[in-house]
Amino acid sequence: LPIKLNATLRSYQNEGYNWMFSLFENELGGCLADDMGLGKTIQTLALLLKLKRLKGKIIINDPIEHVGQLDLFQTENETKDEIQNASLVVLPTSLVHNWENEIAKFTPSLKVYKHVGAKRKNAIDISKIATFYDVILTTYGTVRNDKDILSKTEFFYLILDESQSIKNSTSKTYRAIMKLKAKHKLVITGTPIENSLADLWSQMNFLNPGIFGSLPFFRKTFITPIEKNASEEQQQRLQLMIRPFVLRRKKDE
């Protein structure tokens, strides 16, 4: 766990944090689907704090002294840290203040910027903002409106809170989200499936594109057999496929 985390994680929260970190190491996207109230936000913030990098560059003095002698204790003229862009967190408008408050309380060393409302009109170059801040908070509505601006920058993490917002793969929200670029992806939701297994396909296709094939293939292979024919075989097969990518714990556990 990161030293600067202002919290003591419960055992299942620590397990969730470790699970997300292992997905990061293997360059896979995952869905943290714990029940509401179990601390999905703090588990995610612990991960972002652990992966926080220095911004800018490190300057090392010239190894050649003024008199022309080599300084044996310095080997490079200048080294640059690879710039790690901010992580973009997309969430419903009602959760912006909650995330902002939890960052201030648990991970105050993370620099946060809100790309919401009229204020965002001043943020012409989001790429420069992304090199300074660690976390950028925005909303699904803002992404729909600013998809062309936001899609020009590759973020470190792209995190969707209440990710059932992209359950409809034909919606403007889903199409806008799919235009965004990030090195790593994560979704958070207490209700990964609200209406149909198609909700699951949309979120998994965002996380790990193509993992379930096309939607028509997924519908033929899983949705119809499971929802219409109650096929236990296909249900078990699907559960086996999603197991590495979905972590869900319930309150009664």
HELIX and SHEET records of a PDB file:
HELIX    1   1 SER A   11  GLU A   25  1                                  15    
HELIX    2   2 LYS A   40  LYS A   50  1                                  11    
HELIX    3   3 THR A   93  LEU A   95  5                                   3    
HELIX    4   4 VAL A   96  PHE A  106  1                                  11    
HELIX    5   5 ALA A  118  ASN A  122  5                                   5    
HELIX    6   6 ILE A  126  PHE A  132  1                                   7    
HELIX    7   7 TYR A  140  LEU A  150  1                                  11    
HELIX    8   8 SER A  163  ILE A  166  5                                   4    
HELIX    9   9 LYS A  172  LYS A  179  1                                   8    
HELIX   10  10 LEU A  197  LEU A  207  1                                  11    
HELIX   11  11 LEU A  215  PHE A  218  1                                   4    
HELIX   12  12 ARG A  219  LYS A  228  3                                  10    
HELIX   13  13 GLU A  232  ILE A  242  1                                  11    
HELIX   14  14 ARG A  243  PHE A  245  5                                   3    
SHEET    1   A 7 VAL A 112  LYS A 114  0                                        
SHEET    2   A 7 VAL A 135  THR A 139  1                                        
SHEET    3   A 7 SER A  87  LEU A  91  1                                        
SHEET    4   A 7 GLU A 154  ASP A 161  1                                        
SHEET    5   A 7 LYS A 181  ILE A 188  1                                        
SHEET    6   A 7 GLY A  30  LEU A  32  1                                        
SHEET    7   A 7 VAL A 246  LEU A 247  1                                        
END                                                                             
